[in-house]
């Protein structure tokens, strides 16, 4: 009887431990989201708490390897890899860093520019489903951080090639241009590669839903050539971030081995860069609705970790500005937010409409459009003539773009009690929100390098540094003393060479940049990762074929 009780106790303990394992991870990044938007959001929400609120655990010190003010590429890379990097670097080890006093120094030259393995790559290695949901175009900095490696975030077709070759099971957002034009501009057939992996590719969200109903579990839906519209400008037939998040979770959760999903509120950052209040506020609230979808699933599921953390802050927004300096205790919620709640379009959209409706460079028509928009769209009834003249001049000279949008936003903000300090990023700690079914959370003030190791521990993803060593060794280390002969030099930096040849120990090895295979003596060999070419060198996964006895020692 005692033996039976012992066995039953062991089984119960095993089941209990199994129930405590984290099976799924949802990492949610509101790009460029200043902490002030939490208060903004609640006031705009009629005082109702945000979905994020109850999960806030502390703050994150977020910065680049060599600057206290972070950029999306390196700060997102830090969350993806556990290591800080420098401006423009996508999941790539920096060549420069700084100590805690801010003194800059050159990093180890043996590590500089080497790809760093990411959480999503670790999840793929474990057999988990993977997905990304974004409102920008998919080769943009943050989504690239989890599946690509380059020291230049603007090499979109190189990033696209890497992301397509190790495609997440689900990708919803913008960027169809990079798939449709890849063969012409990037030198590879992106659609054919997706087809080879059994991925349904569509530009229509209803077709994503239909494919999911048919049991398809690999779906890319790209609903605009570049970025998606701001939430406040989103047409009724286009899915919201919350709807895309819910759909991605529904598809990914059918897998037996769990999933890793990254969701980015990409254009919170873009609106803040332009100091565009309605764009930024509504995109933040849309992101919070997506957080609500993730939390609803996590609470039902019982094995899902949800981490919500901005990568940096943008714009320096504040509730209160120089207009309110002497009356801050007297102004009401209606004074600050009343007019803003009645805005029905972004400043960017208003600017686009003004310039489009003018049709020709007609100063009189441009002035009329500006006055009408300020009055109808933003409640500014009698704009000063010199302001209208100035805006019309900018619109005519610059056309539609950042300069015009920011000029119009400046005038609108001048009539508000909302403050801004910059069109760029700004330093400072960001909020950290975590839902863990067993309550094992990071708390207090956390370094941004701690996020990835925490997720790895909780989800059993292993050690990312060890994975980097297995996936991304410099070609010079794998084939010491051998000469790399590059064939088919690209016409520009957005393209890769055709291939590179090496002769090593009697073997002829042909490497195909940013592809998951090579040739050994003319025979194709699939790699356990990508052969990365990032403009600085080739980096290869460890194969027993070319490094006998070393595959498990690096």
VOGU-3710 file (C-alpha; in Angstrom, 3 decimals, decimal comma):
1> xxxxxxxxxx> 0,000/0,000/0,000  2,831/2,390/0,866  4,439/1,696/-2,510  1,158/2,521/-4,298  0,760/5,754/-2,312  4,363/6,679/-3,110  3,764/6,130/-6,833  0,522/8,100/-6,776  2,248/10,956/-4,936  5,020/10,950/-7,545
11> xxxxxxxxxx> 2,523/11,045/-10,389  0,620/13,921/-8,757  3,852/15,854/-8,220  4,883/15,276/-11,837  1,501/16,513/-13,096  1,722/19,532/-10,790  5,176/20,458/-12,100  3,953/19,961/-15,664  1,065/22,354/-15,054  3,547/25,003/-13,844
21> xxxxxxxxxx> 5,654/24,920/-17,010  5,415/27,856/-19,381  4,349/26,505/-22,742  3,672/29,750/-24,614  5,302/33,192/-24,605  3,697/36,423/-25,834  6,158/39,329/-25,867  4,449/42,657/-26,574  6,434/45,787/-27,447  4,732/49,202/-27,726
31> xxxxxxxxxx> 7,476/50,820/-29,773  8,654/54,207/-28,548  5,983/54,237/-25,829  6,706/56,821/-23,148  5,506/55,999/-19,644  3,321/59,121/-19,773  1,011/57,361/-22,259  -0,319/55,191/-19,428  -1,903/58,258/-17,832  -2,920/59,660/-21,222
41> xxxxxxxxxx> -4,627/56,366/-22,037  -6,626/56,193/-18,819  -7,973/59,725/-19,222  -8,864/58,986/-22,831  -10,444/55,732/-21,637  -12,873/57,629/-19,422  -10,888/56,765/-16,290  -11,221/53,011/-16,861  -7,979/51,140/-16,036  -5,918/49,851/-18,916
51> xxxxxxxxxx> -5,366/46,144/-19,503  -1,680/46,798/-18,875  -2,225/48,415/-15,471  -2,760/45,371/-13,257  0,338/43,648/-14,642  2,870/46,450/-14,124  5,798/45,133/-12,061  8,444/47,826/-12,351  10,707/49,731/-14,699  13,312/48,801/-17,289
61> xxxxxxxxxx> 16,572/50,647/-17,899  16,609/50,631/-21,686  19,516/52,005/-23,665  22,013/51,156/-26,423  25,456/49,674/-25,911  27,085/53,082/-26,343  24,369/55,683/-25,713  21,835/56,353/-22,934  19,164/57,057/-25,574  18,065/53,918/-27,375
71> xxxxxxxxxx> 17,133/53,181/-30,979  14,558/50,522/-31,923  17,036/48,206/-33,652  19,487/47,750/-30,748  16,978/48,026/-27,904  14,683/45,507/-29,564  17,751/43,355/-30,165  18,472/43,487/-26,450  15,054/42,007/-25,677  15,584/39,406/-28,401
81> xxxxxxxxxx> 19,152/38,368/-27,517  19,949/39,447/-23,961  22,787/41,740/-25,120  22,789/45,470/-25,780  23,900/46,615/-29,196  24,458/49,912/-30,951  22,454/52,208/-33,178  21,212/50,480/-36,339  22,364/46,975/-35,354  19,815/44,156/-35,704
91> xxxxxxxxxx> 20,593/41,167/-33,415  24,297/41,759/-34,092  27,096/42,071/-31,534  28,330/45,690/-31,240  31,785/46,882/-32,123  31,510/49,568/-29,449  30,056/49,680/-25,946  30,259/51,732/-22,753  30,752/51,063/-19,064  28,417/52,169/-16,270
101> xxxxxxxxxx> 30,064/55,584/-16,143  29,290/56,116/-19,833  32,883/55,744/-21,044  32,921/54,188/-24,505  35,288/51,393/-25,502  35,836/49,019/-28,418  34,436/45,523/-27,850  36,249/42,243/-28,452  37,131/42,240/-32,156  36,464/38,481/-32,266
111> xxxxxxxxxx> 32,825/39,147/-31,362  32,110/42,446/-33,124  29,549/42,184/-35,940  28,737/38,531/-35,141  25,043/37,541/-35,245  23,455/36,904/-31,859  20,850/34,151/-31,500  17,366/35,347/-30,580  14,447/34,156/-28,484  12,477/33,328/-31,608
121> xxxxxxxxxx> 15,333/31,304/-33,051  15,596/29,441/-29,748  11,855/28,785/-29,848  12,187/27,384/-33,388  15,022/25,137/-32,243  12,755/23,829/-29,464  9,978/23,046/-31,942  7,631/25,829/-30,866  5,395/27,662/-33,317  6,462/31,258/-33,922
131> xxxxxxxxxx> 4,662/34,405/-34,977  4,841/38,168/-35,308  2,057/40,752/-35,419  3,061/44,323/-36,290  1,616/47,521/-37,728  4,825/48,518/-39,555  6,369/46,719/-42,543  7,806/43,401/-41,434  11,534/44,000/-42,224  11,415/47,072/-39,965
141> xxxxxxxxxx> 13,695/47,178/-36,937  11,722/45,460/-34,160  10,276/42,505/-36,107  13,676/42,086/-37,779  15,371/41,921/-34,369  13,888/38,477/-33,692  14,658/36,775/-37,023  17,457/38,655/-38,800  21,050/39,769/-38,281  22,709/42,819/-39,819
151> xxxxxxxxxx> 24,637/45,858/-38,595  22,439/48,037/-40,806  18,701/48,123/-40,094  18,059/49,778/-43,467  19,166/46,747/-45,505  15,525/45,770/-45,889  15,897/43,170/-48,633  18,737/41,392/-46,834  16,563/41,357/-43,710  13,577/40,215/-45,759
161> xxxxxxxxxx> 15,603/37,346/-47,206  16,690/36,174/-43,771  13,150/36,444/-42,371  11,649/34,580/-45,329  14,211/31,767/-45,131  13,439/31,201/-41,441  9,870/32,349/-41,677  7,669/32,520/-38,603  4,560/30,345/-38,903  2,347/33,424/-38,660
171> xxxxxxxxxx> 3,174/36,962/-39,741  0,452/39,616/-39,814  1,046/43,285/-40,596  2,431/45,366/-43,447  5,181/45,059/-46,032  3,796/43,241/-49,093  6,113/45,395/-51,247  9,148/43,549/-49,898  7,712/40,170/-50,897  6,305/41,260/-54,245
181> xxxxxxxxxx> 9,450/43,099/-55,407  12,098/40,851/-53,814  12,957/39,055/-57,048  13,409/42,339/-58,887  15,229/44,349/-56,198  16,565/41,834/-53,690  17,639/39,101/-56,079  15,561/36,253/-54,599  12,064/34,866/-55,114  10,391/35,498/-51,758
191> xxxxxxxxxx> 6,989/34,069/-52,743  8,567/30,849/-54,010  10,463/30,436/-50,732  7,264/30,941/-48,731  5,469/28,415/-50,956  8,234/25,863/-50,404  7,634/26,157/-46,671  3,893/25,600/-47,091  3,029/29,149/-46,072  -0,210/30,745/-47,265
201> xxxxxxxxxx> 0,562/34,308/-48,386  -2,290/36,805/-48,725  -2,976/40,529/-48,627  -6,525/40,105/-47,291  -7,355/39,511/-43,611  -10,577/37,666/-44,482  -8,424/35,164/-46,407  -6,262/34,743/-43,308  -9,409/33,897/-41,356  -10,590/31,510/-44,069
211> xxxxxxxxxx> -7,217/29,751/-44,223  -7,291/29,363/-40,443  -10,811/27,860/-40,610  -9,468/25,354/-43,141  -6,844/24,265/-40,639  -3,857/26,018/-42,213  -1,232/26,725/-39,575  1,345/28,671/-41,623  -0,044/32,013/-42,806  1,476/35,355/-43,774
221> xxxxxxxxxx> -0,983/38,221/-44,124  0,532/41,513/-45,303  -2,226/44,080/-45,657  -0,372/47,097/-47,079  2,690/47,639/-49,254  4,461/49,329/-46,357  3,071/50,238/-42,907  -0,595/49,968/-41,896  -2,620/53,148/-41,216  -2,812/54,623/-37,747
231> xxxxxxxxxx> -5,650/53,190/-35,687  -7,614/56,446/-35,839  -7,398/56,334/-39,664  -7,907/52,577/-40,037  -10,621/51,693/-42,590  -13,422/49,425/-41,381  -12,339/46,560/-43,641  -8,864/46,367/-42,138  -8,182/44,345/-38,993  -7,141/46,094/-35,798
241> xxxxxxxxxx> -4,011/45,118/-33,870  -6,236/43,353/-31,328  -7,991/41,350/-34,067  -4,683/40,366/-35,648  -3,326/39,362/-32,232  -6,377/37,241/-31,467  -6,143/35,543/-34,864  -2,422/34,848/-34,492  -2,952/33,291/-31,056  -5,796/31,149/-32,407
251> xxxxxxxxxx> -3,567/29,756/-35,169  -0,399/29,314/-33,104  -2,100/27,728/-30,110  -3,028/24,685/-32,189  0,590/23,496/-32,034  1,503/20,769/-29,541  4,834/22,271/-28,463  3,679/25,779/-27,601  4,407/29,049/-29,351  6,391/32,277/-29,188
261> xxxxxxxxxx> 4,564/35,376/-30,420  5,965/38,901/-30,667  3,381/41,693/-30,994  4,500/45,247/-31,730  2,478/48,431/-31,535  4,869/49,791/-34,139  3,384/53,178/-34,914  3,103/54,507/-31,371  6,701/55,463/-32,087  5,931/56,919/-35,517
271> xxxxxxxxxx> 3,158/59,166/-34,191  5,353/60,358/-31,327  8,163/61,224/-33,759  5,721/63,612/-35,452  4,269/64,820/-32,102  0,923/63,682/-33,571  -1,368/63,438/-30,527  -4,390/61,637/-32,066  -2,200/59,158/-33,956  -0,113/58,217/-30,928
281> xxxxxxxxxx> -2,951/58,088/-28,413  -5,213/55,903/-30,504  -2,396/53,547/-31,480  -1,495/53,180/-27,796  -5,105/52,395/-26,878  -5,270/49,907/-29,771  -2,128/48,258/-28,403  -3,721/48,026/-24,954  -6,691/46,235/-26,529  -4,235/43,746/-28,037
291> xxxxxxxxxx> -2,740/43,268/-24,573  -6,266/42,483/-23,383  -6,542/39,729/-26,022  -3,226/38,221/-24,926  -4,155/38,321/-21,245  -7,582/36,774/-21,877  -5,907/33,833/-23,615  -3,196/33,520/-20,980  -5,713/33,388/-18,123  -7,742/30,697/-19,886
301> xxxxxxxxxx> -4,697/28,719/-20,922  -2,785/28,644/-17,632  0,597/28,001/-19,316  1,248/31,311/-21,059  3,700/34,038/-20,077  2,878/37,583/-21,254  5,576/40,264/-21,113  4,758/43,861/-22,102  7,646/46,326/-22,350  8,492/49,336/-24,562
311> xxxxxxxxxx> 11,887/49,328/-26,270  12,500/53,061/-25,671  10,613/56,342/-25,384  9,877/58,835/-28,168  8,762/62,443/-28,346  8,945/63,377/-24,655  5,175/63,847/-24,194  3,667/65,351/-21,055  0,252/66,151/-19,672  0,863/69,857/-19,221
321> xxxxxxxxxx> 3,062/72,308/-21,100  4,218/75,935/-20,900  0,627/77,128/-21,482  -0,367/75,467/-18,226  2,646/76,632/-16,184  0,680/79,027/-13,974  -2,760/77,396/-14,154  -1,945/73,677/-13,943  -4,062/73,204/-10,796  -7,039/74,983/-12,324
331> xxxxxxxxxx> -7,410/73,321/-15,716  -9,868/70,431/-15,937  -9,895/67,066/-17,679  -12,199/68,613/-20,275  -9,725/71,465/-20,789  -6,904/69,015/-21,492  -8,606/66,072/-23,152  -12,051/67,257/-24,282  -10,975/68,582/-27,658  -8,595/65,644/-28,211
341> xxxxxxxxxx> -11,366/63,087/-27,707  -13,243/64,699/-30,602  -10,364/64,407/-33,083  -11,333/61,847/-35,720  -8,137/61,619/-37,749  -4,387/61,795/-37,299  -2,483/64,962/-38,067  -0,730/62,940/-40,766  -4,037/62,103/-42,445  -5,216/65,720/-42,212
351> xxxxxxxxxx> -1,984/66,875/-43,829  -2,368/64,305/-46,605  -5,936/65,447/-47,293  -4,988/69,138/-47,380  -2,188/68,598/-49,866  -4,193/66,152/-51,988  -7,266/68,380/-52,146  -5,169/71,338/-53,316  -4,276/69,180/-56,351  -1,972/71,811/-57,832
361> xxxxxxxxxx> 0,600/74,094/-56,162  -2,058/76,738/-55,567  -1,313/78,963/-52,566  -4,897/80,198/-52,141  -6,374/76,703/-52,261  -3,722/75,421/-49,853  -4,552/78,158/-47,337  -8,254/77,354/-47,592  -7,572/73,685/-46,927  -5,412/74,479/-43,903
371> xxxxxxxxxx> -8,006/76,814/-42,361  -10,784/74,280/-42,970  -8,828/71,405/-41,431  -7,784/73,385/-38,362  -11,410/74,391/-37,805  -13,231/71,147/-38,648  -10,675/68,512/-37,655  -8,948/70,104/-34,675  -11,307/72,744/-33,267  -9,082/75,775/-33,988
381> xxxxxxxxxx> -11,665/78,274/-35,195  -9,605/81,340/-36,078  -6,032/80,382/-36,947  -3,693/83,359/-37,188  -3,111/84,472/-40,810  0,672/84,360/-40,456  0,462/80,762/-39,209  -1,668/79,748/-42,189  0,760/81,505/-44,526  3,709/79,711/-42,960
391> xxxxxxxxxx> 2,034/76,276/-43,137  0,985/76,813/-46,754  4,544/77,739/-47,669  5,925/74,579/-46,031  3,307/72,383/-47,702  4,068/73,833/-51,111  7,843/73,532/-50,704  8,025/70,158/-48,973  4,898/68,360/-50,126  3,546/65,507/-48,018
401> xxxxxxxxxx> 6,129/64,213/-45,536  7,621/64,638/-42,077  8,292/68,376/-42,403  4,685/69,192/-43,315  3,114/66,830/-40,770  5,294/68,149/-37,973  4,582/71,759/-38,858  0,831/71,145/-38,734  1,161/69,164/-35,489  3,116/72,002/-33,904
411> xxxxxxxxxx> 0,271/74,418/-34,571  -2,350/72,016/-33,219  -0,265/71,298/-30,110  0,188/75,032/-29,517  -3,548/75,205/-28,780  -3,429/72,258/-26,341  -2,091/71,513/-22,885  0,019/68,618/-24,150  3,779/69,101/-24,157  6,535/67,599/-26,308
421> xxxxxxxxxx> 10,311/67,857/-25,977  11,681/66,236/-29,138  10,966/64,680/-32,522  13,469/61,971/-31,619  13,860/59,362/-28,924  14,568/60,233/-25,297  16,219/58,402/-22,451  14,598/57,211/-19,258  13,149/54,046/-17,815  10,163/52,347/-19,443
431> xxxxxxxxxx> 7,421/50,348/-17,721  7,499/46,563/-17,341  4,277/44,536/-17,225  4,251/40,750/-16,780  1,546/38,131/-16,415  2,822/34,754/-15,188  0,311/32,043/-14,240  2,396/31,098/-11,179  3,426/34,652/-10,359  7,149/34,298/-11,100
441> xxxxxxxxxx> 7,841/37,810/-12,351  10,694/40,287/-12,554  10,132/43,254/-10,257  11,661/46,609/-9,399  14,111/48,367/-11,687  15,340/45,827/-14,234  18,112/46,082/-16,825  16,999/45,532/-20,415  19,543/42,700/-20,725  17,567/40,735/-18,082
451> xxxxxxxxxx> 14,387/40,291/-20,144  15,616/37,600/-22,566  17,291/35,404/-19,891  14,097/35,600/-17,805  11,986/34,424/-20,738  14,525/31,679/-21,514  14,387/30,381/-17,938  10,623/30,382/-17,735  10,003/28,865/-21,187  12,921/26,430/-21,206
461> xxxxxxxxxx> 14,592/28,020/-24,222  18,137/27,311/-23,080  21,139/29,619/-23,190  21,162/32,118/-26,061  24,945/32,570/-25,956  25,427/28,829/-26,422  22,945/28,895/-29,287  24,837/31,808/-30,876  28,036/29,744/-30,733  26,313/26,811/-32,443
471> xxxxxxxxxx> 24,528/28,849/-35,110  26,892/31,678/-35,989  30,588/30,869/-36,150  32,791/33,082/-38,379  33,750/31,288/-41,561  37,424/31,915/-40,725  37,117/29,830/-37,563  35,361/26,935/-39,228  37,771/26,837/-42,167  41,024/28,273/-40,756
481> xxxxxxxxxx> 43,498/29,421/-43,345  41,145/28,952/-46,274  40,494/31,617/-48,862  36,888/32,613/-49,457  36,188/33,284/-53,117  33,072/35,415/-53,530  31,274/35,095/-56,860  28,730/37,512/-58,311  29,441/40,697/-56,414  26,167/42,589/-55,819
491> xxxxxxxxxx> 25,384/45,859/-57,562  24,453/47,544/-54,291  24,384/46,943/-50,539  20,767/45,743/-50,576  21,752/42,625/-52,525  23,923/39,630/-51,710  26,683/38,015/-53,755  25,590/34,902/-55,640  27,713/32,517/-53,561  31,144/31,957/-52,038
501> xxxxxxxxxx> 33,438/28,973/-52,605  35,847/27,348/-50,161  38,147/24,347/-50,525  38,758/22,577/-47,226  40,290/19,172/-46,510  39,556/17,961/-50,026  35,971/19,230/-50,055  34,549/21,949/-52,253  32,060/23,918/-50,189  29,729/26,498/-51,693
511> xxxxxxxxxx> 27,994/28,963/-49,383  24,773/30,766/-50,312  24,410/34,000/-48,338  21,431/34,313/-45,991  20,107/30,885/-46,968  19,502/27,701/-44,915  21,609/25,379/-47,080  25,025/24,983/-48,690  26,639/22,594/-51,176  29,397/20,146/-50,328
521> xxxxxxxxxx> 31,041/18,625/-53,412  28,008/19,685/-55,450  25,456/18,094/-53,120  22,927/20,237/-51,255  23,178/20,076/-47,474  20,509/21,650/-45,272  21,830/23,685/-42,362  20,428/23,840/-38,812  20,184/27,613/-39,253  21,094/30,311/-41,762
531> xxxxxxxxxx> 24,375/31,015/-43,477  24,462/34,704/-42,565  26,185/37,233/-44,770  25,849/40,710/-43,253  28,273/42,747/-45,327  31,021/42,214/-42,741  31,518/38,480/-43,233  30,004/34,989/-43,444  28,753/33,235/-40,295  27,776/29,568/-40,279
541> xxxxxxxxxx> 26,052/26,986/-38,088  28,193/24,198/-36,716  28,009/21,007/-38,788  29,679/17,757/-37,750  30,526/17,436/-41,457  32,991/20,310/-41,352  33,904/20,475/-37,660  34,213/16,844/-36,477  33,977/16,546/-32,727  33,303/20,242/-32,152
551> xxxx> 29,550/20,432/-32,665  28,845/19,944/-28,955  31,848/21,783/-27,505  31,389/25,361/-28,705
//
